[in-house]
Amino acid sequence: MTRGTAVLAALALTACGGGIDVKSDYDPSAVQAMNSYKTYSWATAKRDQTVSTLNAQRIIDAVDNALKSKGFTKQASGGDFQVAFIATTAQQTDYSTTNDYYGYGWGRWYGGGGMSTSRTTAYNWTQGTLVLDIVDGKSNQMVYRATEQAEVDQDLSPAERQTRLNSGALKMLEKFPPK
């Protein structure tokens, strides 16, 4: 699996529920401007090179669909706001320890005895992060940021990836524009 596929798969988990973390932040002084936005364009800045062009297009399509569902119109350039994304992955390890105790414990008529064992298991996984930035078209200042983190699912088909990306983009843009 390429790094770009891993990033895409991480975002694609959004429709699954557990383990998904979406956060958003915005500039309170820009709420009035954000509520007047009608059009958008994609930022022309160089995008994250770790994402393949196929997966970058899937992310762009998902965000385009989410913004269209909110009534925004895409323009080639010069929109009321610009959209950009960054995608990354990181290896994570979780540890789980279980304790087993065999025997009998302390009591009034008997002493303690028995045996205890502990078992620690390591679970290695890949965490994907997608950051979506919205920049005001006039001031060129960031006005909204949504970040999504999830465990990478390496077994998704292309259709499942796109479906889940669409759901993830909707979730990331759920609070945009802020009221």
C-alpha positions in Angstrom: 0.0 0.0 0.0 1.4 3.4 -0.9 1.4 6.2 1.6 -1.2 8.1 -0.5 -3.5 5.1 -0.4 -3.0 4.9 3.3 -4.0 8.5 3.8 -7.1 8.0 1.7 -8.1 4.9 3.5 -7.7 6.7 6.8 -10.2 9.3 5.8 -12.4 6.7 4.2 -13.2 5.3 7.7 -15.5 8.2 8.5 -18.7 6.4 7.7 -17.8 3.5 10.1 -18.3 5.4 13.3 -15.7 4.3 15.9 -12.2 5.7 16.1 -13.0 8.8 14.0 -12.0 12.2 15.3 -13.1 15.3 13.6 -12.4 18.8 14.9 -13.0 22.2 13.4 -12.0 25.7 14.2 -12.8 29.1 12.7 -12.1 32.8 12.9 -15.0 34.3 14.8 -14.4 37.7 13.2 -14.9 36.2 9.8 -18.3 34.6 10.4 -20.2 37.4 8.6 -18.0 37.1 5.6 -18.2 33.3 5.6 -22.0 33.5 5.6 -21.9 35.6 2.5 -19.8 33.1 0.5 -21.4 31.8 -2.7 -18.4 30.5 -4.8 -15.1 28.7 -4.1 -12.0 27.6 -6.0 -9.2 25.3 -5.1 -6.0 26.9 -3.9 -3.2 26.8 -6.5 -0.5 26.0 -3.9 1.4 22.8 -4.4 -0.4 19.9 -2.7 1.0 17.3 -0.4 3.2 15.0 -2.5 2.5 11.9 -0.4 -0.9 11.5 -1.9 -1.1 10.0 -5.4 -2.9 12.0 -8.0 -5.7 9.4 -8.1 -6.3 9.7 -4.3 -5.9 13.5 -4.4 -8.7 13.6 -7.0 -10.9 11.5 -4.8 -10.4 13.9 -1.9 -11.1 16.9 -4.2 -14.3 15.2 -5.6 -15.5 14.4 -2.1 -15.0 18.0 -0.9 -16.6 19.4 -4.1 -19.7 17.2 -3.5 -19.9 18.3 0.1 -19.6 22.0 -0.8 -22.1 21.6 -3.7 -24.6 20.0 -1.3 -24.3 23.2 0.9 -25.1 25.4 -2.1 -21.6 26.6 -3.1 -20.6 26.9 -6.7 -17.1 25.9 -7.8 -15.1 28.3 -10.0 -11.8 27.7 -11.8 -10.2 30.6 -9.8 -11.3 33.7 -7.9 -13.9 32.2 -5.7 -15.2 33.9 -2.5 -13.0 31.4 -0.7 -10.3 28.9 -1.5 -9.9 25.3 -0.4 -6.7 23.4 0.2 -5.9 20.1 2.0 -2.9 18.3 3.5 -2.9 14.5 4.2 -0.4 12.6 6.3 0.0 9.2 8.0 1.8 8.1 11.2 2.6 4.7 12.6 1.0 4.2 16.1 1.3 1.4 18.7 -1.3 0.6 21.3 -0.6 -1.7 24.2 -3.1 -3.9 26.1 -2.2 -5.7 29.3 -4.4 -8.4 30.9 -3.8 -10.0 34.3 -4.9 -13.5 35.3 -5.0 -14.6 38.9 -5.3 -18.3 39.8 -5.7 -19.6 43.4 -7.3 -18.3 46.5 -6.9 -15.0 48.3 -6.6 -13.8 51.8 -9.4 -14.7 54.3 -10.1 -15.3 57.9 -9.2 -19.0 58.0 -6.6 -19.2 55.2 -3.6 -17.4 53.8 -3.0 -16.2 50.3 -1.7 -18.4 47.6 -1.9 -18.9 43.9 -0.3 -17.5 40.8 -0.7 -14.3 38.7 0.4 -13.8 35.1 0.3 -10.7 33.0 0.2 -10.6 29.2 0.9 -7.4 27.2 0.0 -7.3 23.5 1.1 -4.6 21.1 -1.2 -3.5 18.3 0.6 -1.6 15.4 -1.6 0.6 13.2 -1.5 3.5 10.9 -3.2 6.8 11.7 -4.2 9.0 8.8 -4.9 12.7 9.1 -6.6 15.0 6.6 -6.6 18.7 7.2 -9.0 20.9 5.1 -8.3 24.7 5.1 -10.6 27.4 3.9 -9.1 30.8 3.1 -10.9 34.0 2.4 -10.6 35.0 -1.2 -10.2 38.7 -0.5 -8.0 38.8 2.6 -6.1 35.6 1.9 -6.5 34.7 5.6 -7.5 31.3 6.9 -11.1 31.4 8.2 -11.9 27.7 8.8 -10.0 24.5 9.4 -11.3 21.0 9.8 -9.1 18.0 10.8 -10.0 14.4 10.7 -8.1 11.5 12.1 -8.8 7.8 11.7 -7.2 4.4 11.6 -6.2 3.3 8.1 -8.4 0.6 6.5 -6.3 -1.1 3.9 -9.0 -3.4 2.5 -11.3 -0.9 0.9 -12.3 -1.0 -2.8 -12.1 2.2 -4.9 -15.9 2.5 -4.7 -15.9 2.1 -0.9 -13.2 4.7 -0.6 -15.1 7.3 -2.6 -18.3 6.6 -0.7 -16.6 7.0 2.6 -14.6 10.0 1.5 -17.9 11.7 0.5 -19.3 11.0 4.0 -16.1 12.2 5.6 -16.0 15.5 3.7 -19.6 16.2 4.7 -18.7 15.6 8.3 -15.6 17.9 8.1 -17.7 20.6 6.5 -20.8 20.1 8.8 -20.1 23.3 10.8 -19.1 25.4 7.7 -20.0 28.2 7.5 -20.5 28.8 11.2 -23.7 30.5 12.2 
